[in-house]
Amino acid sequence: MNFKDDYSIGAHPLVIERIVSANETLEASYQHDSYSKEAAGLIKEKISNPNALVRFVAGGTLANLLVIAASLRPHEAVISVESGHINLHETGAIENTGHKIISVQGNEGKIIPSEILKVLETHNIPPHTVKPKMVYLSNSTELGSIYTKSELKEIAEICKMNNLFLFMDGARLGMALSSKKNDLSLREIAQLTDAFYIGGTKNGALMGEAIIINNEELKTDFDFHLKQKGALVAKTRFFGAQFLGLFKNDLYFELAAKANQKAEELKIVLKKHEIPLKYPVETNQVFPILRNVHIDELKKKVEFYVWESHDDEHSVIRLITNWQTSEEEIKEFDQILSALLKN
């Protein structure tokens, strides 16, 4: 049973159909194919920005380093929460491009406006300190939380007032926008950010993310960065085809809503067994606190990440659901917990 991640599964059958269809045609290369053009046009329509630059790449880490490296000059830095993906889970990819990450504590995975202002105060001795130039956030966050419209607006306003770029990591954007607590739309995200991406890998695609650049300044020479960093794929029609499959009839949001619902069902199971949660469940990530002895036993039947230590006897684990998580898996997990907690 896999509650370890939401990308070990394959692609949705409708996405596979699109890939097969694209395989049967002769198409132009390097994002000039009809599938990529149509998918880009569909995304532009969804965000109500016909002038956006849309580019398809293989994965989230690649999307992050491309946007950040292309946007910043050598002496400029990006602000991120400590738990941010670029700060903890990308093997120093951003630093490897020559840009410092300035990390702040945040709250339940979300960056706090006051922390952004604090960074600006403490990095204000030019030319001796790096220059903060971008704010990075992810929606949903690494802890499964989401940004409300008012929160994102406040951050966007601070960025605008202080000449900072705002970049949103959207690896799990589908889950964020499908959350019952969400009040943001794709269109509003496009209006409030300079750049963001829509993650396909974790939500129905075989692989692939769609980078959307809204700021005219950041569009300049972006394709040079794409090519130089090995991200310009010749057969991009297979990325475009997938996003057509995901967005033609809002399959993307349907799949994300399914993943979120299964996380809610996991939460109910955990509550039944009186297992506390470290963080609120807002999307498809659940963080229960378990005794270490129970975690060792649970590992024998279930795959998951041990997220962090809670105290000497307990740790926080991460359970993550996906669009393919079944009712049977939830029931089996309930039974495993029942047997485990008897001991």
C-alpha angles and dihedrals in degrees: 000000000000121000090143099099145342098241104061089087122080129244128295112267092243089055091050089052089056091050091051091049091051090049091061096060136070107238140178116259137238100037094311092105122113094246095055091044093050093045091048090049091050092051091048088052092050092052094039092234114117090177097058119119111234122192130172122221136173103251150359100259089052091050091050098049093043096053095041096045093044092049101047134068117225095267095046127099140201126231118223139162115258091250092049116129093238090053101047113015110037103073093244093303094152094046088048088062088057101259127120121229112220105204126205130187101245127182121273089337096312125115115240121222093227089057091054090053091047090055090052090052095049095043097054106107103098129227093011099062128052113257115247105226108155139041115211122199135160128221112228094026128225087265094051096253123134136216118244121221092254092050093050092045091053092050091046091052092051089050092049093048092049099040094248126146116235117216125182122204104216102184087130098022091129091060091047094051091044094050116118087232095053122114098168129098131205088249093055092047089053090051094049101042134062090215139355139161137227112226118222101166094073096039116049105309126110086229137320146096130217114225114206119194115193101170112086091213092060094050092068111108092345091136090058089059090046092056097038092055094049095251099117102099118200096216097049090149087086090060093044092048091055094052090048088056092048099045106031093085100010092264086148093066094039091057093045091051089053091053091049092049092054090052088054089052090051089051090054091051092050092048089051089057092044092243111155124226126228094209135020116265108242102147135003099313124092124188112194124179112231137174111263092236089056091047091056090052094044090055089066091068107019133049116222142130124263096225106188144333115269100184138322093294104028139056136187115243128193120230114186128188131202140197090274098050106124137215088242092059092051091050092047091050089052090053092048090053092048092055093042097051093051089070 
